Structures are given as structure tokens and as C-alpha cells.
Amino acid sequence: MAKRSKGQRAPASGDVATNRRARHRFQVLEKMEAGIELRGSEVKSLRVGKAQLNEAYAVVDKGEVWLRGAHIPPYLPASDQNHDPDRPRKLLLHRREIERLIG
């Protein structure tokens, strides 16, 4: 488990990253839990605890939900197999949940 410096807070139980600032800027009317499609080096990087969700948002595109603006930094030991840190990532939701988001 990665050690946290003095200024960092641990995410909520079971979460890898949390955007606490969003609750202060916006009124949360509904909460939804979704999976995320990741590559191997992204999983390792998230376990280190370096993800940034400050500017992240979700977009529905062609019946799929995508997470954009999330930054997962490259995992240094996997230098030759790293990922693009700012690439869009597919969110995994049930079909009826996506249809409800669309309206």
C-alpha cells in the first residue's frame, strides 16, 4: 500500500479516487456507481493513488458512457507499456442506466 504524504487524505472506503470538491461546487441530486475500463498500467498507477478527477466529467456518446478529463499518470516501472494519461475511458453501466441518463 502506498504511503501518503502529510497533506493527502485517503479516499473513502473502497474508492481509489474521490472528487470531494465536486460536492462543494454542485448539488448532487443522484449518485451512480459505475465500473471503468482500464489498461494494466492504469491499474497499477491507481493503486499508487495518484489519480486526479478535478476536471473529469462523463459524456454519453453512441449509447456508451465515457469519462473525460480524468488524469491517471503513467506508471514509471511500466515505461515501455504505458498509457496516455488523459485518454477517454469507458464507464461500465447497465443498459437501462444508460438509457435513463439519455432520457
Backbone bond lengths (Angstrom), bond angles and torsions (degrees), N, CA, C in turn:
res aa  C-N    CA-C-N  psi(-1)  N-CA   C-N-CA  omega(-1)  CA-C   N-CA-C  phi
1 M - - - 1.452 - - 1.522 108.36 -
2 A 1.304 117.04 138.44 1.452 122.02 -177.30 1.527 110.80 -74.64
3 K 1.308 116.12 141.91 1.455 120.66 176.22 1.512 108.63 -83.09
4 R 1.313 117.22 143.68 1.457 122.33 -179.89 1.520 109.10 -103.55
5 S 1.325 114.75 141.73 1.457 118.55 176.68 1.528 108.79 -73.36
6 K 1.308 116.53 173.18 1.454 122.06 -172.53 1.528 113.35 -59.02
7 G 1.337 118.84 -38.18 1.457 122.10 -175.83 1.511 114.76 -82.30
8 Q 1.323 119.31 -13.14 1.462 121.43 -176.24 1.518 111.13 -87.42
9 R 1.335 114.90 140.65 1.461 120.50 174.98 1.519 108.58 -103.30
10 A 1.297 116.02 150.03 1.464 120.57 177.21 1.528 108.87 -76.80
11 P 1.347 118.52 140.82 1.459 120.07 175.46 1.517 111.22 -65.03
12 A 1.322 116.56 166.27 1.455 121.56 179.59 1.523 110.31 -59.43
13 S 1.298 115.60 159.50 1.454 121.24 -178.07 1.524 111.17 -55.30
14 G 1.333 117.44 126.09 1.449 122.49 179.04 1.512 114.43 86.89
15 D 1.324 118.87 -12.52 1.460 122.80 179.90 1.517 110.18 -94.06
16 V 1.325 116.04 146.20 1.453 121.20 175.74 1.528 109.36 -90.78
17 A 1.331 116.34 -36.19 1.463 121.96 178.85 1.525 108.76 -145.89
18 T 1.316 117.46 146.90 1.451 123.12 -179.61 1.521 109.27 -135.68
19 N 1.320 117.14 137.69 1.453 121.81 175.67 1.529 107.79 -102.22
20 R 1.318 116.91 86.92 1.462 121.61 -177.92 1.523 111.88 -69.70
21 R 1.314 116.96 -29.56 1.460 121.21 -177.98 1.534 111.73 -65.06
22 A 1.331 116.89 -28.29 1.472 120.76 -179.92 1.523 111.07 -62.01
23 R 1.320 118.45 -35.92 1.466 121.18 179.90 1.521 111.90 -68.27
24 H 1.325 117.39 -23.94 1.458 120.48 178.46 1.525 111.35 -85.84
25 R 1.316 117.70 -33.01 1.467 121.56 -177.63 1.521 113.53 -83.56
26 F 1.328 117.45 -28.86 1.451 121.87 -174.01 1.517 110.53 -129.54
27 Q 1.327 114.99 156.69 1.454 120.20 172.78 1.520 107.08 -91.12
28 V 1.307 117.14 119.69 1.468 122.15 -178.91 1.517 108.12 -86.19
29 L 1.343 115.70 112.72 1.459 120.75 -179.32 1.518 112.08 -89.86
30 E 1.319 115.92 -33.02 1.457 120.33 -176.69 1.523 108.94 -146.74
31 K 1.303 116.01 141.05 1.454 121.81 179.20 1.525 108.44 -112.70
32 M 1.333 116.34 137.29 1.452 121.02 -178.70 1.521 108.55 -133.41
33 E 1.308 116.50 138.54 1.461 120.91 178.85 1.521 108.69 -103.63
34 A 1.339 116.15 132.40 1.464 120.76 -178.22 1.517 109.56 -138.82
35 G 1.313 115.27 151.98 1.452 120.79 171.37 1.517 108.68 -84.74
36 I 1.306 116.85 171.58 1.456 121.06 179.14 1.529 108.60 -138.35
37 E 1.318 115.83 137.16 1.458 121.53 -179.85 1.529 108.64 -84.84
38 L 1.325 116.72 116.70 1.463 121.87 -175.78 1.518 111.31 -123.47
39 R 1.322 115.75 159.09 1.466 122.31 172.10 1.527 107.74 -95.64
40 G 1.330 116.73 166.26 1.463 121.75 -174.84 1.512 114.85 -56.10
41 S 1.339 117.33 -45.59 1.466 119.48 -178.43 1.527 111.52 -69.86
42 E 1.349 117.76 -25.46 1.465 120.53 177.28 1.521 110.91 -70.07
43 V 1.310 116.88 -36.66 1.464 121.15 178.60 1.525 109.76 -62.96
44 K 1.324 116.11 -46.63 1.465 120.29 179.03 1.522 111.07 -61.82
45 S 1.324 117.33 -42.19 1.456 121.67 -179.78 1.531 111.49 -64.61
46 L 1.327 117.04 -38.96 1.466 120.22 177.93 1.520 111.68 -66.19
47 R 1.314 117.07 -35.83 1.470 119.83 178.64 1.519 111.49 -64.90
48 V 1.322 116.87 -27.88 1.465 120.66 175.90 1.527 109.93 -72.01
49 G 1.342 117.43 -23.75 1.460 121.76 175.12 1.512 114.50 88.78
50 K 1.322 118.09 36.87 1.456 120.75 -176.10 1.535 113.64 -109.58
51 A 1.318 120.24 10.83 1.463 122.08 -177.04 1.523 111.19 -69.11
52 Q 1.338 115.76 146.83 1.465 122.22 177.36 1.520 108.70 -124.20
53 L 1.336 116.11 118.30 1.456 121.69 -177.48 1.525 112.69 -111.12
54 N 1.313 118.41 10.78 1.462 121.82 -173.43 1.517 113.78 -55.67
55 E 1.312 118.89 -42.54 1.458 122.62 -177.09 1.526 112.58 -105.99
56 A 1.314 118.60 14.31 1.467 121.82 -175.14 1.528 111.60 -78.31
57 Y 1.323 114.93 146.25 1.458 121.96 176.82 1.524 108.57 -151.47
58 A 1.327 116.81 161.06 1.464 121.76 -179.65 1.522 109.77 -108.16
59 V 1.340 115.71 144.43 1.463 122.93 -179.51 1.521 108.06 -132.11
60 V 1.338 116.16 136.36 1.464 120.71 173.55 1.516 107.24 -92.84
61 D 1.342 116.53 121.84 1.462 122.01 -178.01 1.530 109.07 -136.96
62 K 1.325 116.66 116.29 1.474 123.05 178.29 1.527 112.41 54.90
63 G 1.321 116.15 42.84 1.462 120.76 176.92 1.510 115.16 79.05
64 E 1.334 118.28 8.24 1.466 122.32 177.30 1.529 108.58 -124.60
65 V 1.326 116.10 152.26 1.465 121.04 179.35 1.521 108.51 -105.64
66 W 1.332 116.21 128.94 1.465 122.45 -177.40 1.521 110.21 -119.40
67 L 1.313 116.16 139.55 1.459 123.01 174.52 1.520 107.94 -94.51
68 R 1.319 116.22 122.05 1.466 120.69 179.86 1.518 109.24 -122.43
69 G 1.301 115.86 151.41 1.458 121.18 177.34 1.516 114.76 85.61
70 A 1.307 118.56 -3.38 1.470 121.14 177.04 1.525 108.63 -81.08
71 H 1.312 116.54 138.41 1.467 121.12 -178.84 1.527 108.90 -114.89
72 I 1.319 115.85 115.36 1.464 122.01 173.57 1.522 106.01 -115.04
73 P 1.335 118.19 107.67 1.460 120.40 -174.10 1.530 112.56 -64.77
74 P 1.324 117.33 156.01 1.468 120.51 178.42 1.525 111.32 -61.42
75 Y 1.316 115.05 147.67 1.461 121.93 176.93 1.520 107.04 -89.32
76 L 1.306 117.37 112.97 1.463 122.49 -170.73 1.536 114.91 -57.89
77 P 1.344 121.10 -42.94 1.466 118.96 179.31 1.534 114.49 -64.04
78 A 1.345 118.00 -18.73 1.466 121.09 179.58 1.525 109.81 -102.53
79 S 1.301 117.35 46.56 1.465 121.91 -170.58 1.527 113.68 -58.11
80 D 1.315 118.67 -35.99 1.469 119.50 -177.71 1.531 113.00 -84.01
81 Q 1.327 118.22 -14.73 1.462 121.55 -178.09 1.524 112.01 -119.25
82 N 1.331 118.17 26.61 1.455 121.02 -176.72 1.518 112.31 -74.06
83 H 1.302 114.90 168.23 1.453 124.28 -176.91 1.534 109.76 -110.11
84 D 1.322 116.43 168.24 1.463 121.84 172.65 1.528 107.19 -76.25
85 P 1.333 119.44 121.33 1.464 121.05 -173.43 1.531 114.48 -65.22
86 D 1.324 118.31 -24.37 1.462 120.65 -175.57 1.528 113.14 -112.67
87 R 1.309 118.10 19.78 1.463 120.60 -177.74 1.529 110.52 -70.05
88 P 1.349 117.11 152.08 1.472 119.07 173.79 1.527 110.12 -68.75
89 R 1.316 116.32 141.45 1.457 121.39 -178.86 1.525 109.67 -121.75
90 K 1.300 116.23 138.15 1.459 121.63 -177.46 1.532 110.03 -77.11
91 L 1.339 115.98 130.57 1.457 121.42 174.76 1.521 108.25 -92.74
92 L 1.309 115.74 139.75 1.466 121.79 -175.31 1.522 109.72 -102.27
93 L 1.334 115.08 107.71 1.456 122.67 179.09 1.529 108.93 -129.09
94 H 1.323 116.76 159.33 1.462 120.89 173.71 1.521 109.07 -69.77
95 R 1.311 116.49 151.61 1.469 122.41 -177.76 1.527 111.22 -55.30
96 R 1.328 118.33 -43.60 1.468 120.16 -177.73 1.530 111.88 -67.92
97 E 1.338 117.27 -29.33 1.466 119.59 175.61 1.530 110.55 -68.89
98 I 1.313 117.22 -39.73 1.465 121.21 177.70 1.524 110.13 -65.56
99 E 1.334 117.03 -43.23 1.458 120.84 178.08 1.514 111.78 -62.19
100 R 1.324 117.28 -36.00 1.457 121.00 177.49 1.528 111.20 -67.77
101 L 1.340 117.05 -36.20 1.469 120.88 176.11 1.527 111.36 -65.17
102 I 1.327 115.96 -40.61 1.456 120.56 179.66 1.524 110.56 -65.96
103 G 1.333 117.25 -37.78 1.460 121.04 178.57 1.456 109.29 106.27
